[in-house]
Amino acid sequence: MSKIRPWVLAETNYGHVKQQNYQVAVIPLGATEPHNLHLPYGTDIFEADTVSQRICEYAFTRGGAVVTLPAIPFGTETNLSEFPLAINLNPSTLNAVLEDIVNSLTASGIQKIVLLNSHGGNGLKPFLREMAGKTSAHLFLCNWYQAIQDIYFDIFEHAEDHAGEMETSFALAYFPNLVAKNPDGSLAGDLGQTRPMRFEALNEGWVSITRPWHLLTTNSGAANPHEATADKGHQMMKILEQRLGNFLLQLSDSKIDKSFPF
């Protein structure tokens, strides 16, 4: 039987927790939605849990007083409403849930909180701005997939949007039993091709909308997954552990004073 991981709150008991002086809590955020034909609906949940647990392990084993909460399994899905069982929390609902969680953490004495987001539909920056006047805690937002943008093409061949090479490599590395394959061993997903919009300003990114996913894609995929490998997923995780794990360690060790975090 595997040992309890004391940086994972769901696995930890009160006998351990009451002796801790946690400095940092991580709130992983996922979503429940289709990911092309080959990845599970819980892809964003599994990603959020895996990244948060591994970066907390990195920090904890180096002396950081950090703990990760269970991942929130639902996110904002208003633009995937035409796909079955895309489970939606409106932004206002998600913000209310997060506010209650933040209040629970501050009541436990934790003043440094990291929102580790795994779902592009969760636009959380306004939540940080609104909470700035409501909580004594210092809130940090990390969309973990943005932490590799500068080295992305050192690892991957194709750009990522949804259920593409990066997410599929993650799945092959950390939950391969849930990746659907054809009898010949190839991925069950299609190429994840997207439909261009009629306005140049939208296609170029000068203007943005909430993209209606059933018009954008065929099977919900929006990137090419077919060059994915487990090794690429492991390479990416190593970088995330170093970059985000070190951040958690530094955050844990940093004293809150009048100029924090400057």
Buried (B, 14 or more C-beta within 10 A) or exposed (E): EEEEBBBBBEBBEEEEEEEEEBBBBBBBBBBBBBBBBBBBBBBBBBBBBBBBBBBBBBBBEBEBBBBBBBBBBBBBBBBBEEBEEBEBBEBEEBBEBBBEBBBEBBEEEBBBBBBBBBBBBBBBEEBBEEBEEEBEBBBBBBBBBEBBEEEBEEBBEBEBBBBBBBBBBBBBBBBEEBBEEEEEEEBBBBBBEBEEBEEEEBEEEEEEEEBEBEEBBBBBBBBBBBEBBBEBBBBBBEBBBEBBBBBBBEBBBBEEEEEEEE
